[in-house]
């Protein structure tokens, strides 16, 4: 459980296109087997401590002739940002993916500063 130590809570959210591989025959669209795409997200304003981050598929475009397999997660979370990791495997053909994210955590007060 993330325990927040003050009353100053910040929420940042956004959406990011991770790839559009059908346009240029990228590996998510033409490949098979395990495939992975990583995208770094930087917060506009850093948090005071490491926030809780939630990611989800916001839009996906997959070939209907193959099994639809997808795994999405947030890794390497810091006060300044995190990495979205999208994975697929087998014969799945993924044309494009957009992810939405939300970060919730402590923020610095106006009278708090670092020297």
N, CA, C and O of each residue as an XYZ file, in Angstrom:
460
protein
N       0.842     -1.175      0.000
C       0.000      0.000      0.000
C       0.884      1.234      0.000
O       1.846      1.318      0.763
N       0.562      2.174     -0.842
C       1.249      3.457     -0.867
C       0.615      4.336      0.199
O      -0.573      4.649      0.122
N       1.401      4.736      1.193
C       0.894      5.622      2.246
C       1.410      7.028      1.965
O       2.616      7.253      1.863
N       0.489      7.958      1.844
C       0.832      9.337      1.553
C       0.942     10.096      2.875
O       0.044     10.030      3.714
N       2.058     10.819      3.054
C       2.378     11.418      4.341
C       1.925     12.860      4.504
O       2.170     13.458      5.551
N       1.293     13.416      3.535
C       0.826     14.793      3.696
C      -0.493     14.996      2.948
O      -0.988     14.100      2.264
N      -1.029     16.167      3.097
C      -2.317     16.475      2.473
C      -2.173     16.993      1.045
O      -3.177     17.250      0.380
N      -0.944     17.151      0.567
C      -0.726     17.645     -0.789
C      -0.561     16.469     -1.745
O       0.514     15.877     -1.843
N      -1.631     16.143     -2.439
C      -1.662     15.012     -3.350
C      -1.798     15.539     -4.773
O      -2.639     16.392     -5.055
N      -0.961     15.022     -5.661
C      -1.019     15.429     -7.058
C      -1.458     14.274     -7.939
O      -1.140     13.115     -7.672
N      -2.183     14.601     -8.979
C      -2.605     13.614     -9.968
C      -2.207     14.147    -11.337
O      -2.611     15.239    -11.735
N      -1.408     13.360    -12.050
C      -1.064     13.675    -13.436
C      -1.630     12.558    -14.296
O      -1.681     11.402    -13.873
N      -2.054     12.906    -15.503
C      -2.550     11.883    -16.416
C      -2.223     12.272    -17.841
O      -1.999     13.442    -18.153
N      -2.200     11.272    -18.696
C      -1.888     11.535    -20.090
C      -2.186     10.339    -20.961
O      -2.645      9.299    -20.488
N      -1.918     10.505    -22.238
C      -2.143      9.473    -23.238
C      -0.991      9.545    -24.222
O      -0.530     10.634    -24.563
N      -0.523      8.394    -24.680
C       0.639      8.379    -25.557
C       0.494      7.262    -26.588
O       0.209      6.119    -26.230
N       0.690      7.589    -27.868
C       0.746      6.563    -28.910
C       2.093      5.869    -28.761
O       3.141      6.509    -28.833
N       2.058      4.548    -28.553
C       3.295      3.801    -28.351
C       3.948      3.416    -29.664
O       5.173      3.423    -29.781
N       3.132      3.081    -30.653
C       3.661      2.763    -31.985
C       2.517      2.688    -32.979
O       1.348      2.586    -32.606
N       2.881      2.740    -34.254
C       1.938      2.599    -35.357
C       2.659      1.793    -36.438
O       3.037      2.337    -37.475
N       2.846      0.500    -36.192
C       3.716     -0.346    -37.021
C       3.127     -0.757    -38.358
O       3.871     -1.202    -39.232
N       1.817     -0.627    -38.552
C       1.248     -1.011    -39.847
C       1.672     -0.049    -40.947
O       1.690     -0.423    -42.120
N       2.012      1.177    -40.590
C       2.388      2.191    -41.590
C       3.707      1.877    -42.272
O       3.891      2.185    -43.449
N       4.639      1.256    -41.524
C       5.967      0.994    -42.099
C       6.404     -0.459    -41.939
O       7.598     -0.760    -41.929
N       5.426     -1.359    -41.813
C       5.694     -2.793    -41.669
C       6.654     -3.088    -40.518
O       7.586     -3.879    -40.659
N       6.411     -2.441    -39.380
C       7.226     -2.664    -38.192
C       7.016     -4.049    -37.607
O       6.098     -4.768    -38.003
N       7.882     -4.423    -36.652
C       7.881     -5.787    -36.131
C       6.612     -6.162    -35.374
O       6.261     -7.342    -35.337
N       5.914     -5.209    -34.772
C       4.669     -5.557    -34.075
C       3.598     -6.010    -35.070
O       2.724     -6.807    -34.728
N       3.669     -5.498    -36.295
C       2.702     -5.836    -37.334
C       3.137     -7.044    -38.153
O       2.295     -7.864    -38.522
N       4.411     -7.176    -38.443
C       4.882     -8.238    -39.335
C       5.583     -9.383    -38.611
O       5.740    -10.460    -39.186
N       6.004     -9.180    -37.379
C       6.781    -10.189    -36.664
C       5.929    -11.247    -35.996
O       4.701    -11.170    -35.982
N       6.618    -12.248    -35.436
C       5.980    -13.283    -34.622
C       6.862    -13.525    -33.411
O       7.998    -13.055    -33.346
N       6.322    -14.268    -32.451
C       7.077    -14.549    -31.239
C       7.023    -13.382    -30.271
O       6.257    -12.438    -30.466
N       7.845    -13.450    -29.214
C       7.842    -12.373    -28.214
C       8.343    -11.050    -28.803
O       9.395    -10.994    -29.439
N       7.565     -9.994    -28.577
C       7.941     -8.647    -29.021
C       7.599     -7.663    -27.924
O       6.646     -7.863    -27.170
N       8.371     -6.614    -27.840
C       8.203     -5.645    -26.755
C       8.517     -4.243    -27.252
O       9.407     -4.046    -28.079
N       7.775     -3.275    -26.734
C       8.035     -1.862    -27.029
C       8.021     -1.104    -25.712
O       7.100     -1.267    -24.912
N       9.035     -0.275    -25.482
C       9.152      0.531    -24.262
C       9.115      2.007    -24.630
O       9.748      2.437    -25.594
N       8.358      2.780    -23.841
C       8.241      4.222    -24.071
C       8.376      4.938    -22.732
O       7.641      4.640    -21.790
N       9.301      5.869    -22.646
C       9.523      6.623    -21.412
C       8.562      7.805    -21.349
O       8.373      8.512    -22.339
N       7.956      8.015    -20.182
C       7.078      9.159    -19.920
C       7.739      9.993    -18.833
O       8.100      9.467    -17.780
N       7.899     11.287    -19.080
C       8.462     12.210    -18.088
C       7.340     13.101    -17.568
O       6.577     13.676    -18.344
N       7.252     13.206    -16.251
C       6.239     14.064    -15.650
C       6.595     15.529    -15.871
O       7.766     15.900    -15.782
N       5.604     16.362    -16.157
C       5.846     17.803    -16.323
C       6.338     18.416    -15.021
O       7.175     19.319    -15.026
N       5.812     17.922    -13.906
C       6.217     18.369    -12.576
C       6.570     17.121    -11.766
O       5.751     16.206    -11.674
N       7.762     17.062    -11.182
C       8.103     15.861    -10.402
C       7.287     15.754     -9.118
O       6.844     16.755     -8.556
N       7.103     14.532     -8.676
C       6.445     14.269     -7.404
C       7.469     14.369     -6.279
O       8.673     14.331     -6.533
N       7.002     14.496     -5.040
C       7.875     14.549     -3.870
C       8.465     13.169     -3.577
O       9.617     13.054     -3.159
N       7.668     12.130     -3.798
C       8.112     10.750     -3.624
C       7.586      9.936     -4.807
O       6.826     10.450     -5.629
N       7.984      8.691     -4.892
C       7.571      7.845     -6.014
C       6.045      7.670     -5.994
O       5.492      7.200     -5.000
N       5.365      8.044     -7.080
C       3.899      7.940     -7.128
C       3.439      6.535     -7.505
O       4.234      5.704     -7.946
N       2.157      6.288     -7.328
C       1.518      5.084     -7.866
C       1.138      5.409     -9.316
O       0.583      6.472     -9.594
N       1.438      4.492    -10.230
C       1.156      4.722    -11.651
C       0.290      3.590    -12.182
O       0.558      2.414    -11.937
N      -0.742      3.964    -12.907
C      -1.645      3.008    -13.552
C      -1.596      3.269    -15.055
O      -1.702      4.415    -15.491
N      -1.436      2.207    -15.849
C      -1.498      2.331    -17.309
C      -2.565      1.389    -17.850
O      -2.841      0.343    -17.263
N      -3.157      1.769    -18.969
C      -4.155      0.926    -19.613
C      -4.114      1.149    -21.116
O      -3.629      2.173    -21.597
N      -4.630      0.172    -21.846
C      -4.762      0.335    -23.290
C      -5.923      1.288    -23.552
O      -7.043      1.062    -23.093
N      -5.647      2.328    -24.276
C      -6.642      3.344    -24.601
C      -7.200      3.100    -26.001
O      -8.373      3.357    -26.269
N      -6.342      2.601    -26.885
C      -6.735      2.262    -28.246
C      -5.804      1.165    -28.722
O      -4.591      1.248    -28.529
N      -6.357      0.144    -29.339
C      -5.536     -0.876    -29.955
C      -6.178     -1.288    -31.260
O      -7.402     -1.331    -31.386
N      -5.334     -1.590    -32.227
C      -5.763     -1.989    -33.559
C      -4.997     -3.270    -33.880
O      -3.790     -3.241    -34.122
N      -5.721     -4.403    -33.880
C      -5.083     -5.700    -34.082
C      -5.768     -6.449    -35.219
O      -6.963     -6.281    -35.462
N      -4.999     -7.269    -35.902
C      -5.515     -8.105    -36.975
C      -6.489     -9.124    -36.386
O      -6.170     -9.787    -35.399
N      -7.664     -9.250    -36.978
C      -8.678    -10.161    -36.461
C      -8.444    -11.614    -36.886
O      -9.149    -12.511    -36.423
N      -7.472    -11.853    -37.752
C      -7.208    -13.221    -38.215
C      -6.280    -13.986    -37.270
O      -6.118    -15.197    -37.417
N      -5.673    -13.301    -36.310
C      -4.755    -13.947    -35.372
C      -5.256    -13.722    -33.945
O      -6.122    -12.879    -33.708
N      -4.706    -14.480    -33.003
C      -5.068    -14.290    -31.601
C      -4.637    -12.909    -31.138
O      -3.577    -12.419    -31.528
N      -5.451    -12.290    -30.315
C      -5.151    -10.960    -29.800
C      -4.566    -11.090    -28.403
O      -5.277    -11.395    -27.446
N      -3.253    -10.854    -28.296
C      -2.537    -10.985    -27.030
C      -1.844     -9.669    -26.719
O      -1.186     -9.088    -27.582
N      -1.994     -9.200    -25.487
C      -1.349     -7.942    -25.108
C      -1.103     -7.933    -23.607
O      -1.899     -8.450    -22.823
N       0.020     -7.332    -23.228
C       0.377     -7.135    -21.824
C       0.941     -5.720    -21.735
O       1.848     -5.363    -22.486
N       0.408     -4.917    -20.821
C       0.887     -3.540    -20.674
C       1.145     -3.281    -19.197
O       0.373     -3.707    -18.338
N       2.243     -2.573    -18.907
C       2.589     -2.298    -17.509
C       3.445     -1.040    -17.421
O       3.940     -0.526    -18.424
N       3.602     -0.561    -16.185
C       4.486      0.568    -15.888
C       5.676      0.023    -15.100
O       5.498     -0.706    -14.124
N       6.883      0.377    -15.524
C       8.091     -0.039    -14.817
C       8.986      1.173    -14.603
O       8.735      2.250    -15.142
N      10.031      0.982    -13.810
C      11.038      2.026    -13.569
C      10.388      3.341    -13.138
O      10.741      4.404    -13.649
N       9.445      3.272    -12.206
C       8.735      4.460    -11.741
C       9.628      5.239    -10.779
O      10.168      4.677     -9.825
N       9.777      6.536    -11.038
C      10.514      7.444    -10.161
C       9.672      8.694     -9.946
O       8.565      8.804    -10.473
N      10.197      9.624     -9.175
C       9.520     10.907     -8.968
C       9.401     11.704    -10.259
O       8.556     12.593    -10.360
N      10.242     11.393    -11.252
C      10.300     12.162    -12.498
C       9.592     11.524    -13.685
O       9.363     12.190    -14.694
N       9.238     10.232    -13.580
C       8.595      9.576    -14.708
C       8.580      8.067    -14.569
O       8.859      7.526    -13.499
N       8.250      7.388    -15.669
C       8.166      5.931    -15.680
C       8.258      5.440    -17.122
O       8.264      6.234    -18.063
N       8.331      4.122    -17.280
C       8.388      3.510    -18.604
C       7.148      2.648    -18.813
O       6.812      1.810    -17.977
N       6.467      2.868    -19.955
C       5.356      2.003    -20.351
C       5.951      0.852    -21.147
O       6.726      1.070    -22.078
N       5.586     -0.384    -20.778
C       6.055     -1.566    -21.493
C       4.842     -2.280    -22.088
O       3.929     -2.687    -21.370
N       4.851     -2.424    -23.418
C       3.815     -3.169    -24.123
C       4.458     -4.428    -24.685
O       5.514     -4.367    -25.314
N       3.812     -5.577    -24.454
C       4.335     -6.852    -24.952
C       3.240     -7.612    -25.687
O       2.056     -7.516    -25.361
N       3.670     -8.365    -26.682
C       2.792     -9.327    -27.350
C       3.637    -10.538    -27.704
O       4.856    -10.518    -27.532
N       2.991    -11.605    -28.203
C       3.718    -12.834    -28.490
C       2.914    -13.675    -29.474
O       1.804    -13.314    -29.863
N       3.491    -14.792    -29.864
C       2.823    -15.705    -30.791
C       2.639    -15.078    -32.164
O       3.514    -14.364    -32.654
N       1.498    -15.350    -32.778
C       1.230    -14.847    -34.128
C       0.450    -13.535    -34.136
O       0.018    -13.084    -35.197
N       0.264    -12.918    -32.973
C      -0.505    -11.678    -32.862
C       0.090    -10.587    -33.750
O       1.305    -10.390    -33.778
N      -0.768     -9.892    -34.463
C      -0.352     -8.772    -35.322
C      -0.995     -7.498    -34.766
O      -2.215     -7.337    -34.781
N      -0.136     -6.598    -34.275
C      -0.607     -5.359    -33.668
C      -0.257     -4.202    -34.594
O       0.917     -3.939    -34.854
N      -1.276     -3.517    -35.088
C      -1.052     -2.397    -36.005
C      -0.614     -1.151    -35.248
O       0.348     -0.490    -35.639
N      -1.325     -0.826    -34.156
C      -0.985      0.367    -33.377
C      -1.602      0.274    -31.993
O      -2.575     -0.444    -31.765
N      -1.001      1.029    -31.073
C      -1.445      1.032    -29.680
C      -1.285      2.432    -29.103
O      -0.287      3.109    -29.348
N      -2.279      2.853    -28.335
C      -2.186      4.073    -27.538
C      -2.481      3.686    -26.091
O      -3.403      2.916    -25.824
N      -1.696      4.221    -25.167
C      -1.874      3.930    -23.747
C      -2.268      5.200    -23.010
O      -1.810      6.295    -23.339
N      -3.123      5.036    -22.008
C      -3.439      6.127    -21.083
C      -2.784      5.796    -19.757
O      -2.595      4.628    -19.416
N      -2.438      6.838    -19.011
C      -1.780      6.624    -17.730
C      -2.241      7.655    -16.709
O      -2.703      8.743    -17.051
N      -2.098      7.269    -15.431
C      -2.406      8.178    -14.334
C      -1.398      7.930    -13.218
O      -1.134      6.786    -12.846
N      -0.841      9.016    -12.691
C       0.094      8.947    -11.569
C      -0.492      9.734    -10.406
O      -0.958     10.861    -10.576
N      -0.463      9.123     -9.211
C      -1.011      9.757     -8.010
C       0.049      9.670     -6.922
O       0.563      8.591     -6.627
N       0.372     10.821     -6.326
C       1.365     10.804     -5.264
C       1.511     12.139     -4.571
O       0.811     13.105     -4.874
N       2.443     12.167     -3.629
C       2.711     13.384     -2.863
C       3.404     14.429     -3.727
O       4.251     14.106     -4.561
N       3.030     15.683     -3.513
C       3.700     16.798     -4.179
C       4.262     17.746     -3.114
O       3.823     17.746     -1.965
N       5.219     18.530     -3.517
C       5.830     19.485     -2.589
C       4.894     20.680     -2.356
O       4.204     21.135     -3.268
N       4.891     21.164     -1.136
C       4.142     22.374     -0.800
C       4.906     23.608     -1.269
O       6.095     23.519     -1.577
N       4.242     24.746     -1.326
C       4.882     25.990     -1.767
C       6.056     26.378     -0.879
O       7.009     26.996     -1.353
N       6.002     26.023      0.408
C       7.068     26.399      1.332
C       8.160     25.336      1.454
O       9.075     25.487      2.264
N       8.077     24.259      0.657
C       9.117     23.229      0.654
C      10.004     23.434     -0.555
O       9.516     23.541     -1.680
N      11.300     23.489     -0.328
C      12.246     23.578     -1.437
C      13.507     22.847     -1.079
O      13.816     22.633      0.093
N      14.223     22.471     -2.095
C      15.459     21.718     -1.926
C      16.629     22.623     -2.238
O      16.628     23.336     -3.241
N      17.627     22.591     -1.374
C      18.833     23.391     -1.605
C      19.852     22.602     -2.377
O      20.936     23.110     -2.667
